[in-house]
Amino acid sequence: MQPELTLARPPRHFLPDSYELTDWAHVQPFYDDLLQRPINSADDLRRWFADRSELESYLSENFAWRYIRMTCDTASEALVSQLNFFIETIQPPMSTLGNELDQKALASPYLDQLDDEAHAVMVRGMKQANAIFREENIPLQTEMQTEERKYSALNGAMTVVMEIDGIREEVTLQKATDFLQSTDRSVRENAWFLIQERRFRDHETLDALYDTLVSLRHQIALNAGFDNYRDYAFAALGRFDYTPADCFTFHQSVAEAVVPLLTEQAVERKAKLQRLDPTLDGLRPWDSKVDPDGHAPLVPFATGADLVDKTIRCFDHLDPSGELGGYLRVMRQMGHLDLESRKGKAPGGYNYPLEEIGVPFIFMNATSSLRDLVTMVHEGGHAVHSFLTRELPLKAFRNPPMEVAELASMAMELISMDHWDVFFTNPDDLRRARLQHLESIVETLPWVATIDKFQHWVYEHPAHTHAERRAAWVRIFDEFADAQTDWSGLEHYKEYIWQKQLHLYEVPFYYIEYGIAQLGAIGVWRNYRRDAQTGLRGYKDALKLGYQAPIGAIYAAANVPFDFSKEHIGELMAFLQEEIARLKG
C-alpha cells in the first residue's frame, strides 16, 4: 500500500508560520531567544533543542533552495547572487551564534539527563565542533564557499560541438560522454579528444582555483590548531569511527584485492575488442566504456519523465508495500526533480534534503544512458533515506554521516538490479546492464582510492608546486589504474584528469565515503540475495536510525560489518566475481 505522506511542511512551534527570510536582522531575534532563554530542567533543554532544530531546519532549507536553483541555471547572475547573499550575509553570523548555542547546551547541568544514545551522538558532535571553532575562520570559510561555487560555473559552461545524425550540435560534456559507448572507434576517439581538449582549455584556470582553495583550507586548519587541512577536515566531518591510518589501510587493501581484478577486466576487454577488430593494437582510454562484445549502448529510458516512471515501477517491485515508490511519486508531484542534461546546468547529480518539509530534491544530468539509470536509483536511495528519517525530532538526528548516507544510495543501486527489467524488456540487455554495473564497481573502488589518496597528499604538502602536484597525481593514478590501458601521447591530459572530480573543489575529503559505503552496499546486496525480505528490512532499519547511533552500529543494523581490511574486501570481491561469472554464463 502506498504510504500517506503530508506534502506540506509540519506546523512550526518556534518560528511564525508565515516567516520568510529577508535579512539577518529578522533572524537575529530567534538566536537571541535561544541564547537568553533560561533552561531550568531536562524538559526545558529538550524544548530548547527542538526550537533550535526548527530554526536551523528552516535556514538549511532556505539555503538548499538557493543552491538548487543556482545549479539548475548556473548562467543566471540573479540566482548566483541570491546564493552568495546567504553565504556572505547569513552564514557568518549563523556560524558564530551556532557556536555560542553549542557552548550554552554543553554548559547545561541538565545535559547529562539526556542520556540516550541519540543525544550522546549529537553531543559528541557538538563538542567536536566547539573545539575546532575559531572566529577568525568565519570570513575564510565564506571566501572558501564563494570560490568553491566557481567550479560549477566553469563546468556548467563547458560544451563541445559534435556531429549528430549529420548535424553539428553544441552539447554538454555529459551528453558527449555518451559517445564513448559508440561501437565505432573513430566516433568514441573523437568524443574523448573533444572532451579532454575542452577540459584542458580551462586547466590553468582550474589549477589556479584549486591553489586558492588549498591555501584557504590550510589557513583554516592552522587557525584551528591543526598541522594540516586533512586533520582539520577529519575533525570537522566528525570522523569519530575511523582515522587517516584506516584510509591508508583502505588504499592498500584496494591496491592488493581490487586492482588485479581491474586489470583482469581490462585484459578481457582488450581481447574481445581485438576479436572484433584485429587491427586494434592496444587498449586506449576511449575504449573503456564501449560494450566489448560490439553491442550498441544500452538505452534504458527515453526522457526524464520516462526515467521517473520506470524508477517508480522498479521501486514498487523492490518493495511491494509501495513505500519506496510512493516517495518518488511525492517528489514528482511536488516538482522536486530536475533530471535532464542541458546547457547551463551544473555538472553531476545530487539528492538535496529539504529539512523543514522533509521531501528532498533530486538533480542530475540524464542523457538516456545506463550511467543515468544508476545515478537515478543512487539518488533515489538518498531520497528514501530522507523520507525514512523525516519524522525524527531533531535536525541532528536526521543528518547521518556520509558513510551512512552513501550506504543508502549505493546499496539501492544493487538491490534494485533484480527489478531493472522495467528498463530492459530484452533479457540480454538486462543481463548486460547488470554485468556492466557490477564490473563498474571494480572500477569505482580504485578510483575512490585514487582521489582519496591524492587529497591526503595535497593537504599534507600544502606548499606544493604545480609540477609536484602533477607528478603526485600521475604516481597515485598509476598505482590504482589497470595495467593494460595505453596512455602514450596523452600524458598532458592524464596529468589533469583529477580536475573533473567536483569533490576535490567543492567538498574536500568527501570521497572515501563512497568506497566505505560501496563495501557496505555489497554486503547489503549479499544479504538481499540470500533473503530479499530480510535484506530489505535490514536496509530500512539501518536508514531509519538517521544519526542516532555510531556508524558501526548503523552498519550492524543492516547486518554488514564496518571493515576496511584486505581480508574483508577480498571476501566481498569474491562474492562479486561469482555474480559476474554467473551473468557471463
C-alpha positions in Angstrom: 0.0 0.0 0.0 1.3 3.4 -0.9 2.1 5.4 2.2 0.2 8.5 3.1 2.6 11.4 3.2 2.0 15.0 4.3 3.1 17.2 1.5 3.0 20.5 3.4 5.7 21.3 6.0 4.8 20.4 9.6 3.5 23.3 11.7 6.1 25.5 13.3 6.3 25.9 17.1 9.1 28.4 17.3 9.1 30.4 14.1 5.9 32.1 12.9 4.1 30.1 10.3 4.4 33.0 7.8 8.1 33.6 8.5 10.3 34.3 5.4 14.0 35.2 5.4 14.7 38.7 4.2 17.9 39.7 6.0 19.9 38.9 9.1 18.1 41.4 11.3 15.0 39.3 11.0 16.9 36.1 12.0 18.8 37.5 14.9 15.9 37.6 17.4 15.4 33.9 17.2 19.0 33.3 18.1 18.8 35.9 20.9 15.8 34.0 22.3 17.7 30.7 22.3 20.8 32.3 23.8 18.9 34.2 26.5 16.3 31.6 27.4 16.7 30.1 30.9 16.9 26.3 31.0 15.7 25.0 34.4 15.1 21.3 33.7 15.8 18.5 31.3 12.4 19.1 29.7 13.4 22.8 29.1 16.6 21.6 27.4 14.6 19.2 25.2 12.3 22.1 24.1 15.3 24.3 23.6 16.9 21.7 21.3 13.6 21.3 19.4 13.4 25.0 18.8 17.0 25.3 17.7 16.4 22.4 15.3 13.3 24.2 13.9 15.3 27.4 13.3 18.2 25.6 11.7 16.0 23.4 9.6 14.3 26.4 8.1 17.7 28.1 7.4 19.1 24.9 5.9 16.1 24.6 3.6 16.3 28.2 2.6 20.0 27.7 1.6 19.1 24.5 -0.1 16.7 26.1 -2.5 19.2 28.8 -3.3 21.8 26.2 -4.2 19.3 24.0 -6.1 18.1 26.9 -8.3 21.7 28.1 -9.0 22.8 24.6 -10.1 19.8 24.3 -12.3 20.9 27.5 -14.1 24.5 28.5 -13.4 24.3 31.2 -16.0 21.8 33.2 -14.0 23.5 36.1 -12.3 20.4 36.7 -10.1 20.5 33.1 -8.8 24.2 33.2 -8.2 23.7 36.5 -6.3 20.9 35.0 -4.2 23.1 32.1 -3.2 26.1 34.4 -2.4 23.8 36.6 -0.3 23.2 33.7 2.0 26.8 32.6 2.1 28.1 36.1 2.7 25.4 37.6 4.9 23.6 34.8 6.7 26.1 32.1 7.2 28.8 34.1 9.0 26.6 35.1 12.0 25.0 31.7 11.9 28.4 30.1 12.4 29.3 32.5 15.3 25.9 32.1 17.1 25.8 28.4 16.4 29.0 28.0 18.3 27.5 30.1 21.2 24.4 27.9 21.2 26.7 24.8 21.4 28.5 26.3 24.3 25.2 27.1 26.1 24.0 23.5 25.6 27.3 21.9 26.7 27.3 24.1 29.8 23.8 23.0 30.9 23.7 20.9 34.1 20.8 19.0 32.6 22.7 17.7 29.6 23.7 14.5 31.3 20.0 13.7 31.9 19.6 13.3 28.1 21.4 10.0 28.4 20.1 8.1 25.4 22.4 7.1 22.6 20.9 9.5 20.1 21.7 12.5 22.2 25.1 11.2 23.1 26.0 11.0 19.4 24.7 14.6 18.9 26.6 15.9 21.9 29.8 14.2 20.7 29.5 16.2 17.5 28.7 19.5 19.3 31.8 19.1 21.5 34.0 18.5 18.4 32.5 21.5 16.6 33.0 23.7 19.6 36.6 22.5 20.0 37.6 23.5 16.4 35.6 26.7 16.1 37.6 29.8 15.5 36.0 33.2 14.9 38.8 34.2 12.5 37.9 31.3 10.3 34.4 32.6 9.5 35.5 35.1 6.8 37.9 32.5 5.4 35.1 29.9 5.2 32.8 32.4 3.5 35.5 33.2 1.0 36.1 29.5 0.5 32.5 28.7 -0.2 32.4 31.6 -2.8 35.4 30.2 -4.5 34.1 26.7 -4.5 31.0 27.7 -6.4 33.2 28.9 -9.3 33.9 25.3 -10.1 30.3 24.5 -11.0 30.0 27.7 -13.1 33.2 26.8 -15.0 32.0 23.3 -15.7 28.4 24.3 -16.5 29.8 26.4 -19.3 31.7 23.6 -20.9 30.3 22.3 -24.1 31.6 20.8 -27.3 30.4 20.7 -30.9 29.7 17.3 -32.3 28.2 16.0 -35.5 25.0 14.1 -34.6 23.0 12.5 -37.4 24.8 14.7 -39.9 24.0 17.9 -37.9 26.6 19.8 -36.0 25.3 20.4 -32.5 26.6 22.0 -29.3 26.3 19.5 -26.4 27.2 19.3 -22.8 30.2 17.2 -21.7 27.7 14.8 -20.1 26.0 14.3 -23.5 29.3 14.0 -25.3 30.3 11.3 -22.8 27.6 9.0 -24.2 29.5 8.8 -27.5 32.3 7.0 -25.6 30.0 4.0 -25.8 29.8 4.0 -29.6 30.8 0.8 -31.4 32.6 3.0 -34.0 36.1 3.5 -32.5 36.6 6.7 -34.5 33.5 8.2 -33.0 34.4 7.5 -29.4 38.0 8.6 -30.0 36.8 11.9 -31.4 34.4 12.3 -28.5 37.2 11.6 -26.0 39.5 14.1 -27.5 36.8 16.8 -27.7 36.0 16.3 -24.0 39.7 16.3 -22.9 40.5 19.3 -25.1 37.6 21.3 -23.7 38.6 20.5 -20.1 42.3 21.2 -20.9 41.4 24.6 -22.3 40.5 25.6 -18.7 43.2 23.6 -16.9 45.2 26.7 -15.9 42.1 28.4 -14.5 41.1 25.2 -12.6 44.7 24.9 -11.3 44.6 28.5 -10.0 41.2 27.9 -8.4 42.5 24.8 -6.7 45.6 26.7 -5.4 43.3 29.3 -3.9 41.1 26.6 -2.2 44.1 24.7 -0.9 45.6 27.9 0.6 42.4 28.9 2.2 41.8 25.5 3.7 45.3 25.2 5.0 45.0 28.6 6.8 41.7 27.5 8.3 43.4 24.4 9.7 46.3 26.3 11.1 43.9 28.8 12.8 42.1 25.9 14.4 45.4 24.4 15.8 45.9 21.6 13.2 49.1 20.9 11.3 47.2 20.4 8.0 43.7 20.6 6.5 43.4 16.8 6.3 43.4 16.6 10.1 41.1 19.5 10.4 38.7 18.0 7.9 38.5 14.7 9.8 37.5 16.7 12.9 35.1 18.9 11.0 33.4 16.0 9.3 33.0 14.2 12.7 35.0 11.2 11.7 34.9 9.5 15.1 34.8 6.0 13.8 38.0 5.8 11.7 41.3 7.7 11.2 43.6 8.7 8.3 45.5 5.4 9.1 42.3 3.5 8.3 42.1 5.3 5.0 45.7 4.2 4.2 44.6 0.6 5.0 41.7 1.1 2.6 44.1 2.3 -0.1 46.4 -0.6 0.4 43.6 -3.2 0.6 42.1 -1.9 -2.7 45.5 -1.9 -4.4 46.0 -5.6 -3.4 42.5 -7.0 -3.6 40.7 -5.0 -6.3 43.3 -3.5 -8.8 44.3 -7.0 -10.0 40.6 -7.6 -10.8 40.5 -4.3 -12.7 43.5 -5.4 -14.8 41.8 -8.7 -15.5 38.7 -6.9 -16.7 40.9 -4.7 -19.0 42.7 -7.8 -20.4 39.4 -9.4 -21.2 38.1 -6.2 -22.7 41.2 -5.8 -24.9 40.9 -9.4 -26.1 37.2 -9.0 -27.0 37.8 -5.8 -28.8 40.7 -7.3 -30.8 38.4 -10.2 -31.9 36.0 -7.6 -33.3 38.8 -5.5 -34.8 42.1 -7.4 -35.4 43.8 -4.1 -36.2 43.4 -2.8 -32.7 46.9 -3.0 -31.2 46.2 -1.7 -27.7 43.6 -0.5 -25.2 43.2 3.3 -25.2 41.3 5.5 -22.8 38.4 5.9 -25.3 37.9 2.1 -25.3 36.9 1.8 -21.6 33.1 2.5 -22.0 32.2 0.7 -25.2 30.5 -2.7 -25.0 33.4 -5.1 -25.7 31.1 -7.5 -27.5 30.2 -4.9 -30.0 26.6 -4.2 -28.8 25.1 -0.8 -29.2 24.9 1.3 -26.0 22.1 0.4 -23.7 19.2 2.9 -23.7 17.1 2.3 -20.5 14.8 5.3 -20.9 13.8 7.9 -23.4 13.2 11.1 -21.4 13.4 12.4 -17.9 9.7 11.6 -17.4 10.2 8.1 -18.6 13.1 7.7 -16.2 11.0 8.7 -13.3 8.1 6.4 -14.3 10.3 3.4 -14.7 12.2 4.1 -11.5 8.9 4.3 -9.5 7.9 0.9 -11.0 11.3 -0.5 -10.2 11.0 0.6 -6.5 7.4 -0.8 -6.4 8.7 -4.2 -7.5 11.5 -4.0 -5.0 9.2 -3.1 -2.2 5.6 -4.3 -2.9 4.3 -2.3 0.0 4.5 0.7 -2.3 6.5 2.7 0.3 9.7 3.3 -1.7 7.9 4.0 -5.0 5.5 6.3 -3.1 8.3 8.5 -2.1 9.3 9.2 -5.7 5.6 9.8 -6.6 5.5 12.5 -3.9 8.7 14.1 -5.3 7.3 14.1 -8.8 4.0 15.6 -7.7 5.8 18.4 -5.9 8.2 19.2 -8.8 11.3 18.1 -6.8 13.0 16.6 -9.8 15.3 18.1 -12.4 16.8 15.3 -14.3 17.7 16.0 -18.0 21.1 17.5 -19.1 21.1 20.9 -20.6 23.5 23.8 -21.2 24.0 25.9 -18.1 23.3 23.2 -15.6 26.0 22.4 -13.1 27.7 19.0 -13.6 26.9 15.9 -11.6 23.9 14.8 -9.6 22.7 15.0 -6.1 19.8 14.4 -3.7 19.4 17.5 -1.5 17.5 17.0 1.7 15.0 19.8 2.5 15.0 19.8 6.3 11.7 21.6 7.0 9.3 20.0 4.6 11.1 16.6 4.6 10.8 16.0 0.9 14.2 16.1 -0.9 15.1 17.3 -4.4 16.9 15.2 -7.0 19.2 16.9 -9.5 21.0 15.2 -12.3 22.2 15.4 -15.9 20.4 12.5 -17.6 21.1 11.6 -21.3 19.4 8.2 -21.5 22.5 6.1 -20.6 22.9 3.2 -18.2 25.0 5.5 -16.1 22.0 7.8 -15.7 19.8 4.9 -14.6 22.4 4.1 -11.9 22.5 7.7 -10.9 18.8 7.9 -10.6 18.5 4.8 -8.4 21.5 6.1 -6.4 19.9 9.4 -5.8 16.6 7.6 -5.2 18.3 5.7 -2.4 19.3 9.0 -0.8 15.7 10.2 -1.2 14.4 7.1 0.5 16.9 7.9 3.4 15.5 11.4 3.6 11.9 10.1 3.8 12.7 7.4 6.4 14.3 10.0 8.7 11.9 12.9 8.2 9.9 12.2 11.4 13.0 12.2 13.6 12.6 15.1 16.1 15.9 16.9 15.7 17.8 18.0 12.6 21.0 16.5 14.1 19.2 13.1 14.2 18.2 13.4 10.5 21.7 14.1 9.2 23.8 10.9 9.2 27.5 11.0 8.2 28.2 10.4 4.6 29.5 6.9 5.2 25.9 6.1 6.1 24.2 8.4 3.6 26.2 6.7 0.7 25.3 3.3 2.1 21.7 4.2 1.4 22.4 5.2 -2.2 24.9 2.6 -3.2 23.0 -0.3 -1.7 20.0 0.8 -3.7 22.0 0.6 -6.9 22.5 -3.1 -6.1 19.3 -4.3 -4.5 17.2 -2.6 -7.3 19.1 -4.6 -10.0 16.8 -7.6 -9.8 14.0 -5.2 -10.9 15.7 -3.5 -13.8 13.5 -5.4 -16.2 11.3 -2.4 -16.2 14.1 -0.6 -18.0 15.1 -3.5 -20.2 12.5 -5.8 -21.7 15.1 -7.7 -23.6 16.6 -10.3 -21.3 20.1 -10.0 -22.9 20.0 -6.2 -22.4 19.1 -6.8 -18.8 21.9 -9.2 -18.3 24.3 -6.7 -20.0 23.2 -3.9 -17.8 23.7 -5.9 -14.6 27.1 -7.1 -15.7 28.3 -3.6 -16.7 27.2 -2.2 -13.4 28.9 -4.9 -11.4 32.1 -4.5 -13.4 31.9 -0.8 -12.8 32.2 -1.4 -9.0 35.5 -3.0 -9.7 36.4 0.3 -11.4 34.9 2.5 -8.7 36.8 1.3 -5.7 40.3 2.0 -7.2 39.1 5.4 -8.4 37.9 6.2 -4.9 41.2 5.2 -3.5 42.9 7.4 -6.1 41.0 10.5 -5.3 41.3 10.0 -1.6 45.0 9.3 -1.6 45.6 12.3 -3.8 43.7 14.5 -1.3 45.9 13.2 1.6 49.0 14.1 -0.4 47.7 17.6 -1.4 46.9 18.7 2.1 49.9 17.1 3.7 52.0 19.2 1.2 50.1 22.5 1.1 53.1 24.4 -0.4 53.5 22.1 -3.4 54.1 23.4 -6.9 52.0 22.6 -9.9 54.7 20.3 -11.2 54.8 18.4 -7.9 51.0 18.1 -7.9 51.0 16.7 -11.4 53.7 14.2 -10.5 51.9 13.1 -7.4 48.7 12.7 -9.3 50.2 10.6 -12.0 52.1 8.4 -9.5 48.9 7.8 -7.5 46.7 7.4 -10.6 49.1 4.7 -11.9 49.1 2.9 -8.6 45.3 2.2 -8.9 44.9 2.0 -12.7 44.7 -1.1 -14.7 48.0 -2.3 -16.3 46.6 -2.5 -19.8 45.3 0.9 -20.9 47.9 2.8 -23.1 48.2 6.5 -22.3 51.2 7.1 -24.5 51.0 10.5 -26.2 48.2 11.5 -23.9 50.2 12.3 -20.8 49.3 16.0 -20.8 45.6 15.0 -20.4 46.4 12.3 -17.9 48.1 14.9 -15.6 44.8 16.8 -15.3 42.2 14.1 -15.0 41.7 15.0 -11.4 40.2 18.3 -12.4 37.0 16.6 -13.5 36.3 15.5 -9.9 33.9 18.0 -8.4 34.5 16.8 -4.8 38.1 18.0 -4.8 36.9 21.5 -5.3 33.6 21.7 -3.6 33.6 19.1 -0.8 37.1 18.2 0.1 37.7 14.8 1.8 34.1 13.8 0.9 35.1 10.8 -1.3 36.4 7.9 0.8 32.8 7.6 2.0 31.9 6.2 -1.5 34.4 3.4 -1.0 33.4 2.6 2.5 29.7 2.6 1.6 30.4 0.5 -1.5 31.8 -2.2 0.7 28.7 -1.9 2.9 26.4 -1.9 -0.1 27.9 -5.2 -1.5 27.2 -6.6 2.0 23.6 -5.4 1.9 23.1 -6.8 -1.5 24.6 -10.2 -0.5 22.1 -10.3 2.4 19.3 -9.4 -0.1 20.3 -12.1 -2.4 20.2 -14.6 0.4 16.7 -13.4 1.7 15.1 -10.5 -0.1 12.6 -9.7 2.7 15.2 -9.8 5.5 17.8 -7.9 3.4 15.4 -5.1 2.6 14.2 -4.9 6.2 17.8 -4.6 7.4 18.4 -1.9 4.8 15.4 0.1 6.0 16.2 -0.5 9.7 19.7 1.0 9.2 18.4 4.0 7.4 15.7 4.8 9.9 18.3 5.3 12.6 19.5 8.5 10.9 22.4 9.6 13.1 21.2 8.3 16.4 24.0 5.7 16.7 27.7 5.4 15.7 28.5 4.4 12.1 29.4 0.8 13.1 26.1 0.3 14.9 24.2 1.6 11.9 26.0 -0.8 9.6 25.3 -3.6 12.1 21.6 -2.8 11.9 21.9 -3.6 8.2 23.8 -6.8 9.1 27.0 -5.7 7.5 30.5 -5.1 9.0 32.3 -1.8 9.1 35.7 -3.2 8.0 38.4 -1.9 5.6 40.7 -4.9 5.8 42.2 -6.7 2.8 40.5 -9.9 4.0 37.1 -8.4 4.2 37.4 -6.6 0.9 38.8 -9.8 -0.7 35.7 -11.7 0.6 33.4 -9.2 -0.9 35.3 -9.2 -4.2 35.0 -13.0 -4.3 31.2 -12.7 -4.0 31.1 -10.0 -6.7 33.2 -12.1 -9.0 30.8 -15.0 -8.5 27.9 -12.8 -9.6 29.8 -11.5 -12.6 30.7 -15.1 -13.6 27.0 -16.1 -13.3 26.0 -13.2 -15.6 28.6 -14.2 -18.1 27.2 -17.7 -18.1 
